[in-house]
């Protein structure tokens, strides 16, 4: 089984701060690592925290792109991502599970808390 992975940036608010003469420095973002084995998906959500940039390599917040931030997230959370990949691979290697109603429950009836009498 081969699992392919992709990292998505979540639409959660990014954490920014002002450092010295650098306004709106991106400090952290949330991401989701998705794994797909051809039939099933698994995912984990994490947070990538970024180191303080050097003033000469600072990228203005308004000019950030998903590609730039995704690259930073992959670099900043490399250990966490590796652990998530292992967890997802282990999860997807297990037999698929499904939910079924208990055999004595009747479809369309309010069966909550009811058990047949012995």
URFENPE-V116067 format. One record per residue. RES is the residue in one letter. SS is DSSP state (a for helix, b for strand, c for the rest). BURIAL is 1 if it has 16 or more other ideal C-beta (glycine too) atoms within 10 Angstrom, else 0. Layout:
BEGIN
res:RES ss:SS burial:BURIAL
res:RES ss:SS burial:BURIAL
END
This chain:
BEGIN
res:X ss:c burial:0
res:X ss:c burial:0
res:X ss:c burial:1
res:X ss:b burial:0
res:X ss:b burial:0
res:X ss:b burial:0
res:X ss:b burial:1
res:X ss:b burial:0
res:X ss:b burial:0
res:X ss:c burial:0
res:X ss:c burial:0
res:X ss:c burial:0
res:X ss:c burial:0
res:X ss:c burial:1
res:X ss:b burial:0
res:X ss:b burial:0
res:X ss:b burial:0
res:X ss:b burial:0
res:X ss:b burial:0
res:X ss:c burial:0
res:X ss:c burial:0
res:X ss:b burial:1
res:X ss:b burial:0
res:X ss:b burial:0
res:X ss:b burial:1
res:X ss:b burial:1
res:X ss:b burial:0
res:X ss:b burial:1
res:X ss:b burial:1
res:X ss:b burial:1
res:X ss:b burial:1
res:X ss:b burial:0
res:X ss:b burial:1
res:X ss:b burial:1
res:X ss:b burial:1
res:X ss:b burial:1
res:X ss:c burial:1
res:X ss:c burial:0
res:X ss:c burial:0
res:X ss:c burial:0
res:X ss:b burial:0
res:X ss:b burial:1
res:X ss:b burial:0
res:X ss:b burial:1
res:X ss:b burial:0
res:X ss:b burial:1
res:X ss:b burial:0
res:X ss:b burial:1
res:X ss:b burial:0
res:X ss:c burial:1
res:X ss:c burial:0
res:X ss:c burial:0
res:X ss:c burial:0
res:X ss:c burial:0
res:X ss:a burial:0
res:X ss:a burial:0
res:X ss:a burial:0
res:X ss:c burial:1
res:X ss:c burial:0
res:X ss:c burial:0
res:X ss:a burial:0
res:X ss:a burial:0
res:X ss:a burial:0
res:X ss:c burial:0
res:X ss:c burial:0
res:X ss:a burial:0
res:X ss:a burial:0
res:X ss:a burial:0
res:X ss:a burial:1
res:X ss:a burial:1
res:X ss:a burial:0
res:X ss:a burial:1
res:X ss:a burial:1
res:X ss:a burial:0
res:X ss:a burial:0
res:X ss:a burial:1
res:X ss:c burial:1
res:X ss:a burial:0
res:X ss:a burial:0
res:X ss:a burial:1
res:X ss:a burial:1
res:X ss:a burial:0
res:X ss:a burial:0
res:X ss:a burial:1
res:X ss:a burial:1
res:X ss:a burial:0
res:X ss:a burial:0
res:X ss:a burial:1
res:X ss:a burial:1
res:X ss:a burial:0
res:X ss:a burial:1
res:X ss:a burial:1
res:X ss:a burial:0
res:X ss:c burial:0
res:X ss:c burial:0
res:X ss:c burial:0
res:X ss:c burial:0
res:X ss:c burial:0
res:X ss:c burial:0
res:X ss:c burial:0
res:X ss:c burial:0
res:X ss:c burial:0
res:X ss:c burial:0
res:X ss:c burial:0
res:X ss:c burial:0
res:X ss:c burial:0
res:X ss:c burial:0
res:X ss:c burial:0
res:X ss:c burial:0
res:X ss:c burial:0
res:X ss:c burial:0
res:X ss:c burial:0
res:X ss:c burial:0
res:X ss:c burial:0
res:X ss:c burial:0
res:X ss:c burial:0
res:X ss:c burial:0
res:X ss:c burial:0
END
